């Protein structure tokens, strides 16, 4: 009688471990599908306020969703066109960037060599550096008495000509043939994102009503609270970060344009949105303006200005703006954020680092609204 309870607990623990392992395996092998659905859902959360604005003009949800998706695609097209135009100019300036990089590498190599010579002159005694001590070689027979004046030199071995295999240059067609299949699933799933966004926006009310209609009793209200909590949490995170990225991009553009930084219109948005990355936002935000300033041959004051301005914007956004736009809804303690970044980064790579915080915040929202899981919500929260 008493041995049944421990056995049942062991079985439950084993089933739980197997279920967790199966879930992790499913997330790993189906990562393209899950990433596509999550990204489409986040974009839908971002566009939902615009849909609500059009619906206030007495437009049906389907038409409002279509107009919002069309406007979003138009903005993406204009942004891509601008990037393409700036990219053409950047291609023309690549020799200047290459020459500047070679100059920096040569200067660094010269300074390193001078540093090594200084250490050598300090450590090695002068008599060894001046050649005061010589060691006779096998061919040096002048100091040997009773020996031949000239050492016997072995006959020369005829040299064998060296054959080198010249590899044919890889054509663009072969390169695409070798690498495109590995990206086929990603490209295929990415093509579904606009359609998923439209259907999520247009069918939101119907999907919610039908999903809740499958529940009965108290579980229906619990699921409704969970859906509302997850929607509010993810919407606050996505919209808050997007607004912060826009503000940082505008401020960075004004600062970069004031010093006539090359390609400031492209560098500023990159620096602004990269600044929002957890933990490594500041070094990532510094990379675009520093690289763009390479061919300018400016004084060190320009690099100092870029460093100080980007650092101040990052600290301002992190300490003042982020708590107002995002922190009031998303409460996660630093340890959970770090573990989430490690787990989802290991599972899904770079895109996992981007999605780690909204997924963890959504998990906390679920725990907040499900009875019996409040302790896990407190464990995840700050």
Steps between C-alpha positions, in 0.01 A plus 500: 500500500773743596720413202232596249525877564879528441461289188226725366710808573798347320278423201366856499851645519615274218200595284564869571866471400406317181235761419752784549756320283236440230396867511861619466558260209181623332605863546843425356400297194194715431677828570432647155125448540483631857722801426282591202179482705649699790640773274168528315315525831736772626455700179123461537521632857701795367244582229188441710471866622495617137224252422302634794553854370360411157208317663409822681446644152222241456706266284448126542785308664587310184538815291683682780743208534560498125572874494736476799691205348523685166638809673752288691617332179528842334716629785720189475532551124605864542746404774644225279527742209687746719735229622559389142586855393736548792648157432593603146684803639667281759627265228669795331668594829620149584855570370524794742384278786749231398787745481413645840479153656837407351646821639365426847628142487846616387514760776393243759760252370772767513412596855493134605840443344640806676356375829659157448836660415481711813438193714782315323747783557399517865518128578790377282851613616690729267793261442262248346330765287835637369630159397768486765462126541534282192449132464709321231296330235590164341625681188711752694839319522734797530545458873563127485864377477604188317176492306422569141449861411182425318225269612380231272185617334256226398401493137202708414173315466312589185189696585165355414265742331205595714161429360206708618138429443317811389141497618246626256313807622157425641227641283192671639280223369697231681502706818124542493454133417713399801354741756144576393354162605610564859295823503204360311285435807580842643411679177183293464383575852592870470269525198208403725558784749290767316208258462520389863506862617194584293298199616595554865380861477189432293383188684602595853147532640371186326798291609469619857126430515535153346792408722318607815190320377690174532532557877239459767443646843784660692764389250349739242560801726850374586593466132355844428713653775808318369441622145448858615805487727727360228367751246557795734846380599626433148334813360663714769839347428481520119344844472716642780823378342390618157423850627831509688684389187335777297590763761860380519524489121376860465734626774794310349419635153507859628833445676663313211378752242641788707853361455435396136553131566490299176176306447347642816148427371578126506739494793262681739214243491747213527663657805166594656341155481821313585523706817190316627674162505532369858847525661692548172295792368768766551787328311260398222370857470855636479606277212302663210608863562860402574523300178331776300757752627802298381560666160452852637861523634368727771656594829448278805244754623248363246529148640480638853184691405343189349588290804367753752179575306411132444581413862287787635206403277531139611509590869210743458286237328594226746451695823226753422300405192501120519330484843223732377431330165574134581595448862156583636359185336799265462643417843774236469793464737851518349585137576194374310579731208858369484391137514231564238753659266736205545228239448325651198830611347630144524172362363428745216822693449502877447125529450457320832679787674245740351198291596623385842357787705151514339465121530603512867269795565212312338579199719486720807164640385365145473622418850343821633153407379489123559405393853775298661781652292530830686819383675669449164393850398665639814812295423521652150411852607715766658 
